[in-house]
Amino acid sequence: MAARASAAAVPAVYELVIVRVLDAPRERVFKAWTERDRAAQWWGPQGFATIACEMDVRPGGVWLRAMRSPEGNLFRKRGVYREIVEPERLVFTYADEDAEGNLGHETVVTVTFADIGGRTELTLHQAVFATAASRAAHEGGWASCLNRFAGHLTGEDRR
């Protein structure tokens, strides 16, 4: 009961929710999130290059992404899958990794995939951020990343 009360008490400034409707069936959207070769094509904000993408998609499995910004800065992200319910939901931890492999503040990301008549409503929830500034930075990053993701799915539709 205490955990539920503390979760409800998290101020909105320390959690992020983004909802997108995508023009692709839920199964395809889920696979694009869980298959390494597909995720490497769209992961990261627009203009970033994914230079490493590892995914062990199972509860307890580790994921890792390394991205290079247009300015040449390297960003490493890492986490552990907590829950996988195909094709409905993914839950994983998310943290920055420094050059020595040390992890920064860890958040939990929950991505749900709802079928809406052949399209997919994707809801991304991430919490609890250490600062409002970190939440704002992630909001911009995820928004850009999800724009890339939508474009990736549209490209698949044309094949």
TIRO-2110 file (N, C-alpha, C; in Angstrom, 1 decimal):
// TIRO-2110
0.8, -1.2, 0.0, N, 1, A
0.0, 0.0, 0.0, CA, 1, A
0.9, 1.3, 0.0, C, 1, A
2.0, 1.2, 0.7, N, 2, A
2.9, 2.4, 0.8, CA, 2, A
3.4, 2.7, -0.6, C, 2, A
3.8, 1.7, -1.4, N, 3, A
4.4, 1.9, -2.7, CA, 3, A
3.4, 2.6, -3.6, C, 3, A
2.1, 2.2, -3.5, N, 4, A
1.1, 2.8, -4.3, CA, 4, A
0.9, 4.3, -3.9, C, 4, A
0.9, 4.6, -2.7, N, 5, A
0.8, 6.0, -2.2, CA, 5, A
1.9, 6.8, -2.7, C, 5, A
3.2, 6.3, -2.6, N, 6, A
4.3, 7.1, -3.0, CA, 6, A
4.3, 7.3, -4.5, C, 6, A
3.9, 6.3, -5.3, N, 7, A
3.8, 6.5, -6.8, CA, 7, A
2.8, 7.5, -7.1, C, 7, A
1.7, 7.6, -6.5, N, 8, A
0.7, 8.6, -6.8, CA, 8, A
1.1, 10.0, -6.4, C, 8, A
2.1, 10.0, -5.5, N, 9, A
2.6, 11.3, -5.0, CA, 9, A
3.7, 11.9, -5.9, C, 9, A
4.1, 11.2, -6.9, N, 10, A
5.2, 11.7, -7.8, CA, 10, A
4.7, 12.9, -8.5, C, 10, A
5.3, 14.1, -8.4, N, 11, A
4.8, 15.3, -9.1, CA, 11, A
5.0, 15.0, -10.6, C, 11, A
4.1, 15.6, -11.4, N, 12, A
4.2, 15.4, -12.9, CA, 12, A
5.5, 15.8, -13.5, C, 12, A
6.1, 16.8, -12.9, N, 13, A
7.4, 17.3, -13.4, CA, 13, A
8.5, 16.3, -13.4, C, 13, A
8.3, 15.2, -12.6, N, 14, A
9.3, 14.1, -12.5, CA, 14, A
8.9, 12.9, -13.3, C, 14, A
7.8, 12.9, -14.1, N, 15, A
7.5, 11.8, -14.9, CA, 15, A
7.1, 12.3, -16.3, C, 15, A
7.2, 11.4, -17.3, N, 16, A
7.0, 11.8, -18.7, CA, 16, A
6.0, 10.8, -19.3, C, 16, A
5.0, 11.4, -20.0, N, 17, A
4.0, 10.5, -20.7, CA, 17, A
3.9, 11.1, -22.1, C, 17, A
4.1, 10.3, -23.1, N, 18, A
4.0, 10.7, -24.5, CA, 18, A
3.1, 9.7, -25.2, C, 18, A
2.1, 10.1, -25.9, N, 19, A
1.2, 9.3, -26.7, CA, 19, A
1.3, 9.6, -28.2, C, 19, A
1.4, 8.6, -29.0, N, 20, A
1.5, 8.7, -30.4, CA, 20, A
0.6, 7.7, -31.1, C, 20, A
-0.1, 8.1, -32.1, N, 21, A
-0.9, 7.1, -33.0, CA, 21, A
0.0, 6.9, -34.2, C, 21, A
0.3, 5.6, -34.5, N, 22, A
1.1, 5.2, -35.6, CA, 22, A
0.4, 4.5, -36.6, C, 22, A
0.7, 4.7, -37.9, N, 23, A
0.0, 4.1, -39.0, CA, 23, A
0.6, 2.8, -39.3, C, 23, A
0.5, 1.9, -38.4, N, 24, A
1.1, 0.5, -38.6, CA, 24, A
0.4, -0.4, -37.6, C, 24, A
0.2, -1.7, -37.9, N, 25, A
-0.4, -2.6, -37.0, CA, 25, A
0.5, -2.8, -35.7, C, 25, A
-0.2, -3.1, -34.6, N, 26, A
0.5, -3.3, -33.4, CA, 26, A
1.6, -4.3, -33.4, C, 26, A
1.4, -5.4, -34.1, N, 27, A
2.5, -6.4, -34.1, CA, 27, A
3.7, -5.9, -34.8, C, 27, A
3.6, -5.1, -35.8, N, 28, A
4.7, -4.6, -36.5, CA, 28, A
5.4, -3.5, -35.6, C, 28, A
4.6, -2.7, -35.0, N, 29, A
5.2, -1.7, -34.1, CA, 29, A
6.0, -2.4, -33.0, C, 29, A
5.4, -3.4, -32.4, N, 30, A
6.1, -4.1, -31.3, CA, 30, A
7.4, -4.7, -31.8, C, 30, A
7.4, -5.3, -32.9, N, 31, A
8.6, -6.0, -33.5, CA, 31, A
9.7, -4.9, -33.7, C, 31, A
9.3, -3.7, -34.2, N, 32, A
10.3, -2.7, -34.5, CA, 32, A
10.9, -2.2, -33.2, C, 32, A
10.3, -2.4, -32.0, N, 33, A
10.8, -2.0, -30.7, CA, 33, A
11.7, -3.2, -30.2, C, 33, A
11.5, -4.4, -30.6, N, 34, A
12.1, -5.5, -30.0, CA, 34, A
13.1, -6.3, -30.8, C, 34, A
13.2, -5.9, -32.1, N, 35, A
14.2, -6.6, -33.0, CA, 35, A
15.4, -5.6, -33.2, C, 35, A
16.6, -6.1, -32.8, N, 36, A
17.8, -5.3, -32.8, CA, 36, A
18.0, -4.6, -34.2, C, 36, A
17.9, -5.3, -35.3, N, 37, A
18.2, -4.6, -36.6, CA, 37, A
17.3, -3.5, -36.9, C, 37, A
16.0, -3.7, -36.5, N, 38, A
15.0, -2.6, -36.7, CA, 38, A
15.3, -1.4, -35.7, C, 38, A
15.5, -1.7, -34.5, N, 39, A
15.7, -0.7, -33.5, CA, 39, A
16.9, 0.2, -33.8, C, 39, A
17.9, -0.4, -34.3, N, 40, A
19.1, 0.3, -34.7, CA, 40, A
18.9, 1.3, -35.8, C, 40, A
17.8, 1.1, -36.6, N, 41, A
17.6, 2.0, -37.7, CA, 41, A
16.9, 3.3, -37.2, C, 41, A
16.1, 3.3, -36.1, N, 42, A
15.3, 4.4, -35.7, CA, 42, A
15.7, 5.0, -34.4, C, 42, A
16.4, 4.3, -33.6, N, 43, A
16.7, 4.7, -32.2, CA, 43, A
17.5, 6.0, -32.1, C, 43, A
17.1, 6.9, -31.3, N, 44, A
17.8, 8.1, -31.0, CA, 44, A
17.1, 9.3, -31.7, C, 44, A
17.4, 10.5, -31.2, N, 45, A
16.8, 11.7, -31.8, CA, 45, A
17.2, 11.9, -33.2, C, 45, A
16.5, 12.6, -34.0, N, 46, A
16.8, 12.9, -35.4, CA, 46, A
18.1, 13.5, -35.5, C, 46, A
18.9, 13.1, -36.5, N, 47, A
20.3, 13.6, -36.7, CA, 47, A
21.3, 12.7, -36.0, C, 47, A
20.9, 11.9, -35.0, N, 48, A
21.9, 11.1, -34.3, CA, 48, A
22.1, 9.8, -35.1, C, 48, A
23.3, 9.2, -34.9, N, 49, A
23.6, 7.9, -35.6, CA, 49, A
23.7, 6.9, -34.5, C, 49, A
23.0, 5.8, -34.6, N, 50, A
23.2, 4.7, -33.7, CA, 50, A
24.4, 3.9, -34.1, C, 50, A
25.4, 3.8, -33.2, N, 51, A
26.6, 3.1, -33.5, CA, 51, A
26.8, 1.8, -32.7, C, 51, A
25.9, 1.5, -31.8, N, 52, A
25.9, 0.2, -31.1, CA, 52, A
24.4, 0.0, -30.6, C, 52, A
24.0, -1.2, -30.8, N, 53, A
22.6, -1.6, -30.4, CA, 53, A
22.6, -3.0, -30.0, C, 53, A
22.5, -3.3, -28.8, N, 54, A
22.4, -4.7, -28.3, CA, 54, A
21.1, -4.8, -27.5, C, 54, A
20.5, -6.0, -27.7, N, 55, A
19.2, -6.2, -27.1, CA, 55, A
19.0, -7.7, -26.7, C, 55, A
18.8, -8.0, -25.5, N, 56, A
18.5, -9.3, -25.0, CA, 56, A
17.1, -9.2, -24.5, C, 56, A
16.1, -9.3, -25.4, N, 57, A
14.7, -9.0, -25.1, CA, 57, A
14.1, -10.2, -24.4, C, 57, A
14.2, -10.2, -23.1, N, 58, A
13.6, -11.2, -22.2, CA, 58, A
13.7, -10.5, -20.8, C, 58, A
12.8, -10.9, -19.9, N, 59, A
12.9, -10.4, -18.5, CA, 59, A
14.3, -10.7, -17.9, C, 59, A
14.9, -9.6, -17.5, N, 60, A
16.3, -9.8, -16.9, CA, 60, A
17.4, -9.5, -18.0, C, 60, A
17.0, -9.5, -19.3, N, 61, A
17.9, -9.2, -20.4, CA, 61, A
18.4, -7.8, -20.4, C, 61, A
19.6, -7.5, -20.9, N, 62, A
20.1, -6.2, -20.9, CA, 62, A
20.0, -5.6, -22.3, C, 62, A
19.8, -4.3, -22.4, N, 63, A
19.8, -3.6, -23.7, CA, 63, A
20.9, -2.5, -23.5, C, 63, A
21.5, -2.1, -24.7, N, 64, A
22.5, -1.0, -24.7, CA, 64, A
22.4, -0.3, -26.0, C, 64, A
22.4, 1.0, -26.0, N, 65, A
22.5, 1.8, -27.2, CA, 65, A
23.6, 2.8, -27.0, C, 65, A
24.4, 3.0, -28.1, N, 66, A
25.3, 4.1, -28.2, CA, 66, A
25.0, 4.9, -29.4, C, 66, A
24.9, 6.2, -29.2, N, 67, A
24.5, 7.2, -30.3, CA, 67, A
25.6, 8.3, -30.4, C, 67, A
25.7, 8.8, -31.6, N, 68, A
26.6, 9.9, -31.8, CA, 68, A
25.8, 11.1, -32.3, C, 68, A
25.9, 12.2, -31.7, N, 69, A
25.1, 13.4, -32.1, CA, 69, A
25.7, 14.0, -33.3, C, 69, A
25.0, 14.9, -34.0, N, 70, A
25.6, 15.6, -35.2, CA, 70, A
26.9, 16.3, -34.8, C, 70, A
27.0, 16.8, -33.6, N, 71, A
28.2, 17.5, -33.2, CA, 71, A
29.4, 16.5, -32.8, C, 71, A
29.1, 15.2, -32.8, N, 72, A
30.2, 14.3, -32.6, CA, 72, A
30.2, 13.7, -31.1, C, 72, A
29.3, 14.2, -30.3, N, 73, A
29.2, 13.7, -28.9, CA, 73, A
28.6, 12.3, -28.8, C, 73, A
29.2, 11.5, -27.9, N, 74, A
28.8, 10.1, -27.8, CA, 74, A
27.8, 10.0, -26.6, C, 74, A
26.7, 9.3, -26.7, N, 75, A
25.8, 9.1, -25.7, CA, 75, A
25.5, 7.6, -25.6, C, 75, A
25.7, 7.1, -24.3, N, 76, A
25.4, 5.7, -24.1, CA, 76, A
24.2, 5.5, -23.1, C, 76, A
23.3, 4.6, -23.5, N, 77, A
22.1, 4.3, -22.6, CA, 77, A
22.1, 2.8, -22.4, C, 77, A
21.6, 2.4, -21.2, N, 78, A
21.6, 1.0, -20.9, CA, 78, A
20.5, 0.8, -19.9, C, 78, A
20.0, -0.5, -20.0, N, 79, A
18.9, -0.9, -19.0, CA, 79, A
18.7, -2.4, -19.1, C, 79, A
17.7, -2.8, -18.3, N, 80, A
17.3, -4.2, -18.1, CA, 80, A
15.8, -4.3, -18.4, C, 80, A
15.5, -5.3, -19.2, N, 81, A
14.1, -5.5, -19.4, CA, 81, A
13.4, -6.2, -18.2, C, 81, A
12.3, -5.6, -17.8, N, 82, A
11.6, -6.1, -16.6, CA, 82, A
10.4, -7.0, -17.0, C, 82, A
9.7, -6.5, -18.0, N, 83, A
8.5, -7.2, -18.4, CA, 83, A
8.3, -7.1, -20.0, C, 83, A
7.9, -8.2, -20.6, N, 84, A
7.6, -8.2, -22.0, CA, 84, A
6.3, -9.0, -22.2, C, 84, A
5.3, -8.3, -22.7, N, 85, A
4.0, -8.9, -23.0, CA, 85, A
3.8, -8.6, -24.5, C, 85, A
4.1, -9.6, -25.3, N, 86, A
4.0, -9.3, -26.8, CA, 86, A
2.5, -9.5, -27.2, C, 86, A
2.0, -8.6, -28.0, N, 87, A
2.5, -7.3, -28.5, CA, 87, A
2.0, -6.1, -27.7, C, 87, A
1.8, -6.2, -26.4, N, 88, A
1.1, -5.2, -25.7, CA, 88, A
2.0, -4.2, -24.9, C, 88, A
3.1, -4.7, -24.3, N, 89, A
3.8, -3.9, -23.4, CA, 89, A
5.3, -4.3, -23.2, C, 89, A
6.1, -3.3, -23.0, N, 90, A
7.5, -3.5, -22.7, CA, 90, A
7.8, -2.6, -21.4, C, 90, A
8.5, -3.1, -20.5, N, 91, A
8.9, -2.4, -19.3, CA, 91, A
10.4, -2.6, -19.1, C, 91, A
11.2, -1.5, -19.0, N, 92, A
12.6, -1.6, -18.9, CA, 92, A
13.2, -0.5, -18.1, C, 92, A
14.3, -0.7, -17.5, N, 93, A
15.0, 0.4, -16.8, CA, 93, A
15.8, 1.2, -17.9, C, 93, A
16.2, 2.4, -17.5, N, 94, A
16.8, 3.3, -18.5, CA, 94, A
17.8, 4.2, -17.7, C, 94, A
19.1, 4.2, -18.1, N, 95, A
20.1, 5.0, -17.5, CA, 95, A
21.2, 5.4, -18.4, C, 95, A
21.8, 6.6, -18.2, N, 96, A
22.9, 7.0, -19.0, CA, 96, A
24.1, 6.2, -18.5, C, 96, A
25.1, 5.9, -19.4, N, 97, A
26.3, 5.2, -19.0, CA, 97, A
27.5, 6.1, -19.4, C, 97, A
28.4, 6.3, -18.5, N, 98, A
29.6, 7.1, -18.8, CA, 98, A
30.7, 6.3, -19.5, C, 98, A
31.8, 6.9, -19.8, N, 99, A
32.8, 6.2, -20.6, CA, 99, A
33.4, 5.1, -19.8, C, 99, A
33.3, 5.1, -18.5, N, 100, A
33.9, 4.0, -17.7, CA, 100, A
32.9, 2.9, -17.4, C, 100, A
31.6, 3.1, -17.9, N, 101, A
30.6, 2.1, -17.7, CA, 101, A
29.8, 2.3, -16.5, C, 101, A
29.9, 3.4, -15.8, N, 102, A
29.1, 3.7, -14.6, CA, 102, A
27.8, 4.2, -15.0, C, 102, A
26.7, 3.8, -14.4, N, 103, A
25.4, 4.2, -14.7, CA, 103, A
25.0, 5.4, -13.9, C, 103, A
24.2, 6.3, -14.5, N, 104, A
23.7, 7.5, -13.9, CA, 104, A
22.3, 7.1, -13.3, C, 104, A
21.5, 8.1, -13.0, N, 105, A
20.2, 8.0, -12.4, CA, 105, A
19.3, 7.0, -13.3, C, 105, A
18.7, 6.1, -12.6, N, 106, A
17.9, 5.1, -13.4, CA, 106, A
16.4, 5.4, -13.3, C, 106, A
15.7, 5.4, -14.4, N, 107, A
14.3, 5.5, -14.5, CA, 107, A
13.7, 4.2, -15.0, C, 107, A
12.4, 4.1, -15.0, N, 108, A
11.7, 3.0, -15.6, CA, 108, A
10.8, 3.5, -16.7, C, 108, A
10.9, 2.8, -17.9, N, 109, A
10.1, 3.1, -19.0, CA, 109, A
9.1, 2.0, -19.3, C, 109, A
7.9, 2.4, -19.4, N, 110, A
6.8, 1.5, -19.8, CA, 110, A
6.3, 1.9, -21.2, C, 110, A
6.3, 1.1, -22.1, N, 111, A
5.7, 1.4, -23.5, CA, 111, A
4.6, 0.4, -23.7, C, 111, A
3.4, 1.0, -24.0, N, 112, A
2.2, 0.1, -24.3, CA, 112, A
1.8, 0.3, -25.7, C, 112, A
1.3, -0.7, -26.3, N, 113, A
0.9, -0.7, -27.7, CA, 113, A
-0.6, -1.2, -27.8, C, 113, A
-1.5, -0.2, -28.1, N, 114, A
-2.9, -0.5, -28.2, CA, 114, A
-3.3, -0.6, -29.6, C, 114, A
-4.0, -1.6, -30.0, N, 115, A
-4.6, -1.8, -31.4, CA, 115, A
-5.8, -0.9, -31.5, C, 115, A
-5.8, 0.0, -32.5, N, 116, A
-6.9, 0.9, -32.8, CA, 116, A
-7.3, 0.7, -34.3, C, 116, A
-7.8, -0.4, -34.6, N, 117, A
-8.3, -0.7, -35.9, CA, 117, A
-7.2, -0.7, -37.0, C, 117, A
-6.2, -1.5, -36.7, N, 118, A
-5.1, -1.6, -37.7, CA, 118, A
-4.0, -0.5, -37.5, C, 118, A
-4.2, 0.4, -36.7, N, 119, A
-3.2, 1.4, -36.3, CA, 119, A
-2.8, 1.1, -34.9, C, 119, A
-1.8, 1.8, -34.4, N, 120, A
-1.3, 1.5, -33.0, CA, 120, A
-1.2, 2.8, -32.2, C, 120, A
-1.8, 2.8, -31.0, N, 121, A
-1.6, 3.9, -30.1, CA, 121, A
-0.4, 3.5, -29.2, C, 121, A
0.7, 4.2, -29.3, N, 122, A
1.9, 3.9, -28.4, CA, 122, A
1.9, 4.9, -27.3, C, 122, A
2.0, 4.4, -26.1, N, 123, A
2.1, 5.3, -24.9, CA, 123, A
3.4, 5.0, -24.2, C, 123, A
4.2, 6.0, -24.1, N, 124, A
5.5, 5.9, -23.4, CA, 124, A
5.4, 6.6, -22.1, C, 124, A
5.7, 5.9, -21.0, N, 125, A
5.7, 6.5, -19.7, CA, 125, A
7.1, 6.3, -19.1, C, 125, A
7.8, 7.3, -18.6, N, 126, A
9.1, 7.2, -18.0, CA, 126, A
9.1, 8.0, -16.7, C, 126, A
9.6, 7.3, -15.6, N, 127, A
9.7, 8.0, -14.3, CA, 127, A
10.6, 7.2, -13.4, C, 127, A
11.1, 7.6, -12.4, N, 128, A
11.0, 8.9, -11.8, CA, 128, A
12.3, 9.6, -12.1, C, 128, A
12.2, 10.8, -12.7, N, 129, A
13.4, 11.6, -13.0, CA, 129, A
13.9, 12.3, -11.7, C, 129, A
15.2, 12.5, -11.7, N, 130, A
15.9, 13.1, -10.6, CA, 130, A
15.6, 14.6, -10.6, C, 130, A
15.5, 15.2, -11.8, N, 131, A
15.2, 16.7, -11.9, CA, 131, A
14.2, 17.0, -13.0, C, 131, A
13.6, 18.1, -12.9, N, 132, A
12.7, 18.6, -13.9, CA, 132, A
13.5, 18.8, -15.2, C, 132, A
14.7, 19.3, -15.1, N, 133, A
15.5, 19.5, -16.3, CA, 133, A
15.8, 18.2, -17.0, C, 133, A
16.0, 17.1, -16.3, N, 134, A
16.3, 15.8, -16.9, CA, 134, A
15.0, 15.3, -17.6, C, 134, A
13.9, 15.5, -17.0, N, 135, A
12.6, 15.1, -17.6, CA, 135, A
12.4, 15.9, -18.9, C, 135, A
12.7, 17.2, -18.9, N, 136, A
12.5, 18.0, -20.1, CA, 136, A
13.4, 17.6, -21.2, C, 136, A
14.6, 17.3, -20.9, N, 137, A
15.6, 16.8, -21.9, CA, 137, A
15.1, 15.5, -22.5, C, 137, A
14.6, 14.6, -21.7, N, 138, A
14.1, 13.3, -22.2, CA, 138, A
12.9, 13.5, -23.0, C, 138, A
12.0, 14.5, -22.7, N, 139, A
10.8, 14.7, -23.5, CA, 139, A
11.2, 15.1, -24.9, C, 139, A
12.2, 16.0, -25.0, N, 140, A
12.6, 16.4, -26.3, CA, 140, A
13.3, 15.3, -27.1, C, 140, A
14.1, 14.5, -26.4, N, 141, A
14.8, 13.3, -27.0, CA, 141, A
13.8, 12.3, -27.5, C, 141, A
12.8, 11.9, -26.6, N, 142, A
11.9, 10.9, -27.0, CA, 142, A
11.0, 11.4, -28.1, C, 142, A
10.5, 12.7, -28.1, N, 143, A
9.7, 13.2, -29.1, CA, 143, A
10.4, 13.1, -30.5, C, 143, A
11.7, 13.5, -30.6, N, 144, A
12.4, 13.4, -31.8, CA, 144, A
12.6, 11.9, -32.2, C, 144, A
12.9, 11.1, -31.2, N, 145, A
13.1, 9.6, -31.5, CA, 145, A
11.8, 9.0, -32.1, C, 145, A
10.7, 9.4, -31.5, N, 146, A
9.4, 8.8, -31.9, CA, 146, A
9.0, 9.4, -33.3, C, 146, A
9.5, 10.6, -33.7, N, 147, A
9.3, 11.1, -35.0, CA, 147, A
10.1, 10.2, -36.0, C, 147, A
11.3, 9.8, -35.6, N, 148, A
12.1, 8.9, -36.5, CA, 148, A
11.4, 7.6, -36.6, C, 148, A
10.9, 7.1, -35.5, N, 149, A
10.2, 5.8, -35.4, CA, 149, A
9.0, 5.8, -36.4, C, 149, A
8.2, 6.8, -36.3, N, 150, A
7.0, 6.9, -37.2, CA, 150, A
7.5, 6.9, -38.7, C, 150, A
8.6, 7.6, -39.0, N, 151, A
9.1, 7.6, -40.4, CA, 151, A
9.6, 6.2, -40.8, C, 151, A
10.2, 5.6, -39.8, N, 152, A
10.7, 4.2, -40.1, CA, 152, A
9.5, 3.3, -40.4, C, 152, A
8.4, 3.4, -39.7, N, 153, A
7.3, 2.6, -40.0, CA, 153, A
6.6, 2.9, -41.3, C, 153, A
6.6, 4.2, -41.6, N, 154, A
6.1, 4.6, -42.9, CA, 154, A
6.9, 4.0, -44.1, C, 154, A
8.2, 4.1, -43.9, N, 155, A
9.1, 3.5, -44.9, CA, 155, A
8.8, 2.0, -45.1, C, 155, A
8.6, 1.3, -44.0, N, 156, A
8.2, -0.1, -44.1, CA, 156, A
6.9, -0.3, -44.9, C, 156, A
6.0, 0.6, -44.7, N, 157, A
4.7, 0.5, -45.4, CA, 157, A
4.9, 0.6, -46.9, C, 157, A
5.9, 1.3, -47.4, N, 158, A
6.1, 1.5, -48.8, CA, 158, A
6.7, 0.3, -49.5, C, 158, A
7.3, -0.6, -48.7, N, 159, A
8.0, -1.7, -49.4, CA, 159, A
7.1, -2.7, -49.9, C, 159, A
END
